[in-house]
Amino acid sequence: MAPVIRPATAADLPAINEIYNFYVATSPATFDTQPVSLDRREAWFTERSALGLPVLVADADGEAGGWCALSPWSAKKAYDTTRDESIYIADEFRGRGLGKALLGAVLQEARRLDVHVVMAGVVACQEASLALHRSLGFEQSALNLHMGYKLGSWHDVVYLQRHLWREGG
Ligand SMILES: CC(C)(COP(=O)(O)OP(=O)(O)OC[C@H]1O[C@@H](n2cnc3c(N)ncnc32)[C@H](O)[C@@H]1OP(=O)(O)O)[C@@H](O)C(=O)NCCC(=O)NCCS
């Protein structure tokens, strides 16, 4: 059955943060190295709400099993048509199609918002994330070497772009 994707509410923020902080502690998927506090997560959510940027969650077994959001790529004004995408699925719900459904839904929101380009920065060792993004039409624009040091290793970052403007939007 297709997962239910819906806009996040304030009630989802503890789950969103728990999902994210698991990867902060265990994975180079995010270059944060310290857990994000709930206060900081609430400020993050308020900022996106004020900018009209989507924060979507996928329901799994009656709870938020993953989330995907768009953020500003840069504060500089001419970048307003470019957005940065983030996606995290709870470890226990990975591989069940939540990521693909969430990213597809965020791309739909991006089209609705007339976003021109969606960016994704993916750590080069994250095969699942690279496969997910490529399966939804993201194309590699750069491979930047040794961009961060985490969990005892240097990590390269693949930058991918989804060119919504090529769809004629
Ligand atoms: C990467 C992530 C978002 C994928 O979400 P998911 O729900 O596990 O993935 P899905 O089940 O929707 O599968 C999506 C695609 O990725 C591919 N994929 C999933 N797991 C994979 C794996 N372990 N290895 C290779 N490809 C994989 C699938 O083949 C699928 O493509 P297809 O349906 O066209 O065949 C999720 O695994 C995750 O949160 N990982 C840890 C955090 C992370 O890396 N976040 C991204 C930061 S940029």
The ligand as a Gaussian input file, in Angstrom:
#p B3LYP/6-31G(d) Opt

LIG

0 1
 C       18.200000       7.294000       1.516000
 C       16.793000       7.142000       2.082000
 C       16.132000       8.507000       2.209000
 C       15.986000       6.269000       1.095000
 O       14.670000       6.118000       1.592000
 P       14.000000       4.660000       1.651000
 O       12.611000       4.810000       2.124000
 O       14.891000       3.764000       2.432000
 O       14.057000       4.240000       0.107000
 P       12.905000       3.594000      -0.772000
 O       12.483000       2.300000      -0.149000
 O       11.852000       4.608000      -1.066000
 O       13.721000       3.285000      -2.103000
 C       14.000000       4.366000      -2.992000
 C       15.016000       3.986000      -4.021000
 O       16.317000       3.857000      -3.442000
 C       16.851000       2.554000      -3.756000
 N       17.400000       1.999000      -2.525000
 C       16.764000       1.895000      -1.340000
 N       17.588000       1.308000      -0.440000
 C       18.742000       1.037000      -1.114000
 C       19.978000       0.456000      -0.730000
 N       20.179000       0.000000       0.506000
 N       20.965000       0.385000      -1.668000
 C       20.777000       0.829000      -2.927000
 N       19.614000       1.404000      -3.332000
 C       18.622000       1.497000      -2.437000
 C       15.720000       1.679000      -4.195000
 O       16.170000       0.826000      -5.203000
 C       14.671000       2.644000      -4.644000
 O       14.713000       2.880000      -6.023000
 P       13.701000       2.093000      -6.991000
 O       12.377000       2.009000      -6.272000
 O       13.650000       2.965000      -8.222000
 O       14.328000       0.778000      -7.197000
 C       16.809000       6.422000       3.458000
 O       17.353000       5.149000       3.303000
 C       17.531000       7.177000       4.533000
 O       16.928000       7.969000       5.245000
 N       18.854000       6.921000       4.664000
 C       19.669000       7.481000       5.705000
 C       19.714000       8.995000       5.680000
 C       20.101000       9.534000       4.349000
 O       21.002000       9.059000       3.681000
 N       19.404000      10.612000       3.974000
 C       19.665000      11.310000       2.736000
 C       20.546000      12.483000       3.041000
 S       20.951000      13.298000       1.486000

